[in-house]
Amino acid sequence: MMKRANFFILGAPKCGTTSLASWLSAHPQVFMTKPKEPNYFSKDIPFSHRPRSLREYEQLFKAVESQHQAIGEASTAYLRSKEAVPAILRYNPSAKFIVCLRNPVEMVASVHMQLIKVGRETEMSLEQAWKLQETRRHSKEVSQVCLESNDLLYVNICSLGEQMERLFKLVSRERVLVILLDDMKIDPRREYRRALDFLGVGDDGRSHFPVENARQVPRYPRLAQTLRAVGLMKAWIGFRKPTGIGKMIQSLNNQKPKDNTISPEMQAILQEFFCGDIEKLSQLLGRDLSHWTSQYECSAYL
């Protein structure tokens, strides 16, 4: 009988999930799917590639062996999806959940750059992309390379307090492990061991913690958008087998950003906007996160 996933890394995007999933995948008692993000349970969020049936989803776990005690996947859309966690709980009522989080002010900039990298976002200016959200909410100013206007609503993607509040209404806290990217940067081994303890597997002595999926931008954004359009066309005609060519071209097209900073004006806008949501997250986690928005009084935004 096929073993089912018993833990899920729910997100959030650009919060260290790729690194954590990669580290865990090398542990002899942990099995992680390839691809990392099946996105099977977040059916309220469109994806061009996802398993079309439960049978196809469960095929991702066919390589599970007897030594694998923790069996998981890491789809970062699950945290913001309103359907994913209820669907997971119907699939496996005793599932555990890991959530990686970060300051949403930094997250907005990182998600914007990621969407440019994969060809979904056509607005290169973070300030303009932020301003376009209300227009895009009504499916205007959205390019054809983006399946869904919600993909470009940074407000929705990065409101982590709201998302965690919804999660804790569905799942008891002892079944949720929260890891902050700030902590992962300071002491990755400590956070990795927290994850192992939570999953009930032993320490494999890992001491090297490379960063995966670090922030990158395309040299030629039009090329990234073209690759995205080709991928959508392949999915539309039913050609689902990856050739690796698109991924190779995308990799060659990527580079480290020359300017990795947010303007002070934009930072102030984001800090003011997320102030209340960060306060909510702080209360949910029982942890002081006031340094994320230190210059604003948050009580007015709750």
N, C-alpha and C positions, 0 to 999 in steps of 0.2 A: 504493500500500500504506500502511495506517495506521501511523504511527510509534508506537512503544511508549515508555512511561515509562522514562527511564534514570537517574532519581534519585528517592529517596523520603525525605521528612522523617518519621521514625518516631515522634516524640514528643519529650519526654513532655508530657502535658497541663499547661497553666498554667505553661509554662516558656519562653514567648516564640515558640512555633511560628507563631501566627497573625500576629504582626508580621513575622517573617522571611518567611513565605509571601507576605504582602502586598507587602513590598518587592521580593521576587524576581519576583512576577507583573508588576510594572511595567517590568522590564528587557526591552529589545527582543529579546534572544537567549534569554529564558527563557519557558517555557510552564508555567503552573500550572492545575490543573483547577478548575472551578466545578461543584459545591461543593468546598471545600478538602479535606474529609475523606470520600472515597468509602467507606473501610473495607471495600473489596472482599476483601482478602486475610486479614483477621482474622476468619475464620469461626468460631473458637472463642469469640468474644465477640459476643453477640446485639446487633443493631441493628435498629431498626424500618425504617430506610430505607438500603438499600445496593443497588448494581447486582445484578440477579438472575442475570446470566450474564456471561461474558467479553465477549461481543459488546456487551452494554449498558455494561459498564465501559469498553471501548475507544471507545465513542461519546463519552465525556468528552474524548477527545483529537482529535476530528474537526476542530477549529479550528487544529491545529498547522500551521504554515507553514514554508517552507524556511529562514527566518532563525532559527528556534528550535533552538538547539544543546543546550540543557538542557531536558528535558521531565519534569515531576514532579508529584507530589501530596503531600499532607501529612495523613496519618491518624494521630492521636496514640495510637490504641489499638495500633498495630503493635508498639511497643516491648515492651509487656507481654504481647502475644499470643504463644503458643508456636507458632502455625501460620503467622503472617504472613510472617516473613522467609524460612523455607524455601520457602513458596509463591512469594514474589517472586523468589527465586533460580532457581526452576524456570521462571518466566515470562521473566525476563531475567537470565541468569547473570553479566552484567557490570555489574549495577546498582550505583550509588553510594548511600550513606546519610548523611543528616545527622541528628544527635540533639541536641536542646536539653535541658539539664539545670539543676536548681537544688537548693538545700538542701531536702531532703525535709521538714524541720521546717516550713518556710514553705509548702511545696507542699501538705501535708496540709490546712492551713487554707484555702488557695486553691481546692483541688479540692472541699472540703466546700461552700464558698460557691458554686462553679460548679454543683454538683449541685442545690443549693437553687434557684439561678437558673433552671435548666432544668426544675425540677419533679420531679426524680428522688429527691431526698433530702427526707424529711419531718421529720427530726429537726433542729431549729434549733440546738441546742447542740452545738458541736464536741466537748466533753468526753463528752456522752452518745452521740453518733454513734461516737466512738472506742471507747467501752465496749461498744457493741452489736455490734461486729464478729463476735465468736465466735458470738453467737446468730444473726446474719444469715448467717454462713458455712453454717449448716444450713437456710437459706431461711426462717428465722423472723424476725418483726419487719420484714419487707420489704413495702412498700406495693405496690399493684397498678400504680402508675405507674412502677415500676422493673422492667424486663424480667428482670434477672438480679441475684441477690444479690451476685455478684462485683463489680458496679459500685459497691457500697458498702463494699468492703473496702479501706480506705485503705492498709493494710499492703501489699497486693499492688500497688496502683497506684503507690505511692511508693517501693518498694524498688528504687531505681535501680541500685545496685551489682550486685544479682542479675540485673537485666535486661541490663545492659551486659556482664556476664560471659557470659551466654547468647549475646548478639549476637557478641562477639569469638570465640566458639567456631565460629561459622558464617561469619564474614566477616573477611578480612584487614584489619588496621588502616588501611592506606593507602586503603582504600575507605570509611572512616568518618570523618566530620568531627564533632567534638564542640564545641558552643558552650555555654558557661555563661551563664545569665541575668545573673549578677553582672557578667560582662564586657560583655554586651550593653548593660547599663544605663550602664556607665562610658564605653564608646566604641563606639556602635552602628555607626559607619562602618567601624571596623577589623574588627569581626566580620562585617559585610556583605561586605567585600572578601575576607575569608578564604573566605566561602561562594562568591563569584564565582570566585576562584582555584581552589577545589576542583572547581567545576563546569566550569572551562575556558572561561569567557566573560569578556569584557573589562569594564573598569570603566566604568560609564555616568555617573560623576560625581555620583551621588546624594548629596545633602547633608541631606535632611530625612527623619527617621526617626520617624514618629508611632507611638505605642503602640496596638496593636489588642487588643481583647478584654481590657481591663483589668478588675480585680476589681469586680463589681457584685452587688447583692442585690435580690430582688424586694420591692417595697412590700407586695404581697399574696401571700405564698407559696401560698395556696390557689388563686389565679388561675393561678400558674405550674404548679401540679399539674393544674389543669383543662385548661390548654392542652396539657400533656403527654398527658393522657388522650385528648383529642380527636385529637391526632396519631397516637397508637397505634391508635385506632379507625379512622381514615382508612386507615392502612397495612393494618389487618386486613381491611378490605373491599375493598382493592385500589385505593384512590384515592391515587395517588402524585404527581399533578401539584401542585406547591406553588402556593398562591394568594397567599402573602405576608401574609395577614391575621393569622395566628397570630404570625408574626415581628414584625409591626408592633405588635401588642398586647403581646407580650413586651418589646419595646424600650421602650414607654411605661411598662411596669410596673417596669422596672429603675431603680435609683439607686445612687449611690456609697455604700458602707457607712459608717455613722456611726462605728463602732468597727472599726478595721482591725488590731487587735492580738490577740495570743494571750496568755492569762493566763500569769504566770510559772510557775504549777504545771503547766499543760498543756505549756508549752514544755519544762520539765524532763522530763516524761514522754516527750515525743517525742524529745528529744535522747538520752535514755538508750536508748530503743528502737532508734533508727536508728544508733546509734553504730557498731556493727559493719559495717552496710551502707555507711555513709559511708567507713569505713576501707577497705573492699573497693574502693569506687569510686575512692578516692584512689590506691590501688595500681594499679588498672587504667589510670587516666589519667596516672599518674606526676606527680601534682600534689598538693601539700599542701592538704587541705581540713579540717584539724583545727580551724580557726576556726568551722566549722559546729557543732561539739560540744565546744567548748574546755574545758568543765568536767568531762568524763568521760574515764576511761581506757578506751580502746576494745579493747585486746587481748583482754580476757576475753570479748568478744562475737563474735570471729571464728570 
